């Protein structure tokens, strides 16, 4: 979400999505509030600091880690305030192990992705940290049925060997798909509720994520191709939830929010193409922005979230 006011963001998240609030992230506050910094703050006995080249692992918690802890506490306090007495699904998110490994440097300046041992350490530390974080959220909002979202925008690039080395002249070797799947499963199994994996990149590996145990996949619907039809159809028939990013995260024009029904037309078209039962739409699809809203204005972000609600209602009322 845009801005730096935790209470305002929590009020918007809880007020707009009355049946599915979420814990906002406010990266405009600076390092430690960004998605990478926040998740690094969740790690247990692993710490990182900001260097000119980006986040880098270090020996002890520094200013950036303490800021991440402080801002997360502030955001949780705000969400707790606006969800008093709430019962139902509530989404929290963290960066998944592969995007984290691709984004953080080891002490030698190279990406943690270059070291299989470091990748295993990140997965283990993140699992422990998420377990603690989920328990904290559960204590604060006891009626919440927590949905864990793992943000993996770099997942496809990791699988294809497209993450650049520190020099920028080479790329790191592709990580074996079974290793990727195993690490994701380790984190998903740490949560006793549903987990969703988000990627706003092309060629989301739907089948791999299903095998890893994901109950849902979040994606930018504009990036889907016919190659995705079969794995999506298989997934829906097996109960997979689709978090379809159909509302623009950044406004190309205000006209983009003029007609909620037009935003979900592509979802209806996909359903017809796959021959899926229209009655499954309302229980299989969650309407979302195409990606994060941090780059939008606060006014547009509020409009986009309200537009998601209207578009979802249109889809449920008129599935065909």
C-alpha positions as CSV (number, residue, x, y, z in Angstrom):
1,X,0.0,0.0,0.0
2,X,1.2,3.6,-0.6
3,X,2.0,6.1,2.1
4,X,3.4,5.7,5.6
5,X,0.4,5.8,8.0
6,X,-0.1,2.3,9.4
7,X,-3.5,3.2,11.0
8,X,-4.9,4.6,7.7
9,X,-3.7,1.6,5.8
10,X,-5.1,-0.9,8.3
11,X,-8.4,1.0,8.3
12,X,-8.6,0.7,4.5
13,X,-7.6,-3.0,4.5
14,X,-10.2,-3.9,7.1
15,X,-12.9,-1.6,5.9
16,X,-12.8,-2.3,2.2
17,X,-12.4,-6.1,2.5
18,X,-14.8,-6.7,5.4
19,X,-14.8,-10.5,4.7
20,X,-11.0,-10.8,3.9
21,X,-8.8,-8.1,5.5
22,X,-5.1,-8.2,5.2
23,X,-1.9,-6.9,6.9
24,X,-0.7,-4.0,4.7
25,X,3.0,-3.3,3.8
26,X,4.1,0.3,3.5
27,X,7.5,0.3,1.7
28,X,7.5,4.1,1.3
29,X,8.7,4.3,4.9
30,X,12.1,3.0,3.8
31,X,14.4,0.0,4.3
32,X,12.8,-2.5,6.6
33,X,9.3,-1.6,5.6
34,X,9.9,-3.0,2.0
35,X,8.8,-6.5,1.3
36,X,12.4,-7.9,1.4
37,X,13.3,-6.0,4.6
38,X,10.1,-7.0,6.4
39,X,10.7,-10.6,5.7
40,X,14.4,-10.4,6.6
41,X,13.1,-9.1,10.0
42,X,11.1,-12.3,10.4
43,X,14.2,-14.5,10.1
44,X,15.5,-16.3,13.2
45,X,19.2,-15.9,14.0
46,X,19.9,-14.5,10.5
47,X,20.3,-10.7,10.1
48,X,20.8,-8.3,7.2
49,X,21.6,-4.7,6.7
50,X,21.4,-2.3,3.7
51,X,24.5,-1.7,1.7
52,X,24.8,0.5,-1.4
53,X,24.2,-2.6,-3.6
54,X,21.1,-3.7,-1.5
55,X,20.4,-6.0,1.4
56,X,23.3,-8.1,2.7
57,X,23.6,-10.7,5.4
58,X,25.6,-9.8,8.5
59,X,26.5,-11.1,11.9
60,X,24.1,-9.2,14.2
61,X,20.9,-7.2,14.1
62,X,21.6,-3.6,13.1
63,X,19.6,-0.4,12.6
64,X,17.8,-1.8,9.5
65,X,16.7,-5.0,11.3
66,X,15.4,-3.1,14.3
67,X,13.5,-0.8,12.0
68,X,11.9,-3.8,10.4
69,X,10.8,-5.2,13.8
70,X,9.5,-1.8,14.9
71,X,7.4,-1.2,11.7
72,X,6.0,-4.7,11.7
73,X,4.9,-4.2,15.4
74,X,3.3,-0.9,14.4
75,X,1.4,-2.4,11.5
76,X,0.2,-5.3,13.7
77,X,-1.0,-2.9,16.4
78,X,-3.0,-1.0,13.8
79,X,-4.5,-4.1,12.2
80,X,-5.4,-5.4,15.6
81,X,-7.2,-2.1,16.4
82,X,-9.4,-2.3,13.3
83,X,-10.2,-6.0,13.5
84,X,-11.5,-6.2,17.1
85,X,-14.0,-9.0,17.2
86,X,-13.4,-10.1,13.6
87,X,-13.9,-13.7,12.7
88,X,-13.0,-15.0,9.3
89,X,-10.1,-15.2,6.8
90,X,-7.3,-12.8,7.2
91,X,-4.2,-12.6,4.9
92,X,-0.7,-12.0,5.9
93,X,2.3,-12.1,3.5
94,X,6.0,-12.7,3.5
95,X,8.6,-13.1,0.7
96,X,9.2,-16.7,-0.2
97,X,12.6,-18.3,0.1
98,X,13.6,-18.1,-3.6
99,X,12.8,-14.5,-4.1
100,X,14.6,-13.8,-0.8
101,X,17.6,-15.7,-1.8
102,X,17.8,-13.9,-5.2
103,X,17.5,-10.5,-3.5
104,X,19.9,-10.7,-0.6
105,X,23.7,-10.8,-0.8
106,X,26.1,-13.0,1.1
107,X,29.1,-11.3,2.8
108,X,31.1,-11.7,-0.5
109,X,28.6,-9.6,-2.3
110,X,27.1,-12.5,-4.3
111,X,23.5,-13.4,-4.2
112,X,22.5,-16.0,-1.6
113,X,21.1,-17.9,-4.5
114,X,24.6,-18.9,-5.5
115,X,25.0,-21.0,-2.3
116,X,22.7,-24.0,-1.8
117,X,23.6,-24.1,1.9
118,X,22.6,-20.5,2.3
119,X,19.3,-21.3,0.5
120,X,18.6,-24.1,3.0
121,X,19.5,-21.8,5.9
122,X,17.1,-19.1,4.7
123,X,14.3,-21.7,4.3
124,X,14.8,-23.1,7.8
125,X,15.1,-19.6,9.4
126,X,12.1,-18.3,7.6
127,X,10.0,-21.3,8.6
128,X,10.8,-20.7,12.3
129,X,10.2,-17.0,11.9
130,X,6.9,-17.4,10.1
131,X,5.7,-19.9,12.8
132,X,6.3,-17.2,15.4
133,X,4.7,-14.5,13.3
134,X,1.6,-16.6,12.6
135,X,1.3,-17.4,16.3
136,X,1.5,-13.6,17.2
137,X,-1.2,-12.7,14.7
138,X,-3.4,-15.5,16.0
139,X,-3.0,-14.2,19.6
140,X,-3.8,-10.6,18.5
141,X,-6.8,-11.5,16.3
142,X,-8.1,-14.8,17.8
143,X,-11.0,-15.1,15.5
144,X,-8.8,-14.9,12.4
145,X,-8.4,-17.9,10.0
146,X,-5.0,-16.9,8.7
147,X,-4.2,-17.2,5.0
148,X,-0.4,-17.1,4.4
149,X,0.7,-15.6,1.2
150,X,4.3,-16.2,0.0
151,X,5.4,-13.5,-2.5
152,X,7.6,-15.1,-5.2
153,X,7.9,-12.7,-8.1
154,X,11.4,-14.0,-8.9
155,X,10.4,-17.7,-8.9
156,X,10.2,-18.1,-12.7
157,X,13.6,-16.4,-13.1
158,X,15.1,-18.7,-10.5
159,X,13.8,-21.8,-12.3
160,X,15.1,-20.6,-15.6
161,X,18.5,-19.4,-14.5
162,X,17.8,-15.8,-15.2
163,X,19.0,-14.2,-12.0
164,X,22.1,-12.1,-12.7
165,X,25.4,-12.4,-10.7
166,X,26.9,-9.5,-8.9
167,X,29.0,-8.6,-12.0
168,X,25.9,-8.5,-14.2
169,X,27.7,-10.4,-16.9
170,X,26.5,-13.9,-16.0
171,X,23.5,-15.5,-14.5
172,X,23.2,-18.0,-11.7
173,X,22.4,-21.6,-12.7
174,X,18.8,-22.6,-12.7
175,X,17.8,-24.2,-9.4
176,X,16.4,-27.8,-9.7
177,X,12.6,-27.8,-9.7
178,X,12.5,-30.5,-7.0
179,X,14.7,-28.4,-4.7
180,X,12.5,-25.3,-5.3
181,X,9.3,-27.3,-4.7
182,X,10.7,-28.9,-1.5
183,X,11.7,-25.5,0.0
184,X,8.2,-24.1,-0.7
185,X,6.6,-27.2,0.8
186,X,8.6,-26.7,3.9
187,X,7.2,-23.3,4.5
188,X,3.6,-24.1,3.4
189,X,3.6,-27.1,5.8
190,X,4.6,-24.8,8.7
191,X,1.2,-23.2,8.5
192,X,-1.9,-25.2,9.5
193,X,-4.1,-23.0,7.3
194,X,-4.3,-22.3,3.6
195,X,-1.3,-20.8,1.8
196,X,-1.2,-18.8,-1.4
197,X,1.8,-18.2,-3.6
198,X,1.9,-14.8,-5.4
199,X,3.9,-14.1,-8.6
200,X,3.3,-11.2,-10.9
201,X,5.7,-12.5,-13.5
202,X,4.9,-14.4,-16.7
203,X,4.8,-18.2,-16.8
204,X,3.7,-18.9,-13.2
205,X,4.5,-22.6,-12.5
206,X,1.0,-23.6,-11.4
207,X,1.7,-27.3,-11.3
208,X,4.8,-27.0,-9.2
209,X,3.0,-24.7,-6.7
210,X,0.1,-27.2,-6.4
211,X,2.5,-30.0,-5.7
212,X,4.2,-27.9,-3.1
213,X,0.9,-27.7,-1.3
214,X,-0.4,-24.2,-2.3
215,X,-4.1,-23.9,-1.8
216,X,-4.2,-20.9,-4.1
217,X,-2.1,-19.0,-6.7
218,X,-2.0,-15.2,-7.1
219,X,-1.1,-13.9,-10.5
220,X,-1.4,-11.0,-13.0
221,X,-4.2,-12.2,-15.2
222,X,-3.0,-10.0,-18.1
223,X,0.2,-12.1,-18.4
224,X,-1.6,-15.4,-18.9
225,X,-1.2,-17.3,-22.2
226,X,-2.9,-20.4,-23.6
227,X,0.0,-22.4,-22.2
228,X,-1.5,-21.7,-18.8
229,X,-4.9,-23.0,-19.7
230,X,-4.3,-26.7,-18.9
231,X,-2.6,-26.3,-15.5
232,X,-5.2,-23.8,-14.5
233,X,-8.1,-26.0,-15.5
234,X,-6.5,-29.0,-13.7
235,X,-6.0,-26.8,-10.6
236,X,-9.5,-25.5,-10.4
237,X,-11.0,-28.9,-10.8
238,X,-8.7,-30.1,-7.9
239,X,-9.9,-27.2,-5.7
240,X,-7.1,-24.6,-6.4
241,X,-8.1,-21.0,-5.6
242,X,-7.2,-18.4,-8.2
243,X,-6.3,-14.9,-7.0
244,X,-6.8,-13.2,-10.3
245,X,-5.0,-9.9,-10.7
246,X,-7.4,-8.1,-13.0
247,X,-7.6,-4.6,-11.6
248,X,-4.6,-2.4,-12.6
249,X,-2.2,-1.7,-9.8
250,X,-1.0,1.5,-11.4
251,X,-3.6,3.7,-13.2
252,X,-3.2,4.1,-16.9
253,X,-6.3,6.3,-16.7
254,X,-9.2,6.8,-14.4
255,X,-11.3,5.1,-17.1
256,X,-9.6,1.8,-16.1
257,X,-11.9,1.8,-13.0
258,X,-15.1,2.8,-14.7
259,X,-16.7,-0.6,-15.2
260,X,-16.1,-3.5,-12.7
261,X,-17.8,-6.0,-15.0
262,X,-15.3,-5.4,-17.8
263,X,-12.4,-6.2,-15.5
264,X,-13.6,-9.8,-15.0
265,X,-14.6,-10.4,-18.6
266,X,-11.3,-12.2,-19.2
267,X,-12.0,-14.5,-16.3
268,X,-15.4,-15.4,-17.7
269,X,-13.7,-16.0,-21.1
270,X,-11.1,-18.2,-19.6
271,X,-13.8,-20.2,-17.8
272,X,-15.7,-20.8,-21.1
273,X,-12.5,-21.7,-22.9
274,X,-11.7,-24.3,-20.3
275,X,-15.3,-25.6,-20.2
276,X,-15.5,-25.1,-16.4
277,X,-18.7,-24.9,-14.6
278,X,-19.7,-21.2,-14.2
279,X,-21.0,-22.1,-10.7
280,X,-17.4,-22.7,-9.6
281,X,-16.4,-19.1,-10.3
282,X,-17.6,-17.5,-7.0
283,X,-15.9,-20.2,-4.9
284,X,-12.7,-20.5,-7.0
285,X,-11.8,-16.9,-7.8
286,X,-10.6,-14.0,-5.7
287,X,-10.4,-10.6,-7.5
288,X,-7.3,-8.7,-6.7
289,X,-5.1,-5.9,-8.1
290,X,-2.6,-7.1,-10.7
291,X,0.3,-6.5,-8.2
292,X,1.1,-4.4,-5.2
293,X,-0.4,-0.9,-4.9
294,X,2.6,0.8,-3.3
295,X,3.4,2.8,-6.5
296,X,-0.1,4.2,-6.7
297,X,-1.6,7.3,-5.0
298,X,-3.5,6.6,-1.7
299,X,-6.7,7.7,-3.5
300,X,-6.2,5.4,-6.4
301,X,-5.3,2.5,-4.0
302,X,-8.5,2.9,-2.1
303,X,-10.5,3.1,-5.4
304,X,-8.7,0.0,-6.8
305,X,-9.5,-2.1,-3.7
306,X,-13.2,-1.0,-3.8
307,X,-13.2,-1.8,-7.5
308,X,-12.0,-5.4,-6.7
309,X,-15.0,-5.8,-4.4
310,X,-17.4,-4.5,-7.1
311,X,-15.8,-6.7,-9.8
312,X,-16.0,-9.8,-7.6
313,X,-19.7,-9.1,-6.9
314,X,-20.3,-8.7,-10.6
315,X,-18.6,-12.1,-11.3
316,X,-20.6,-13.8,-8.6
317,X,-23.9,-12.3,-9.7
318,X,-23.3,-12.9,-13.4
319,X,-20.9,-15.9,-13.8
320,X,-21.9,-16.4,-17.5
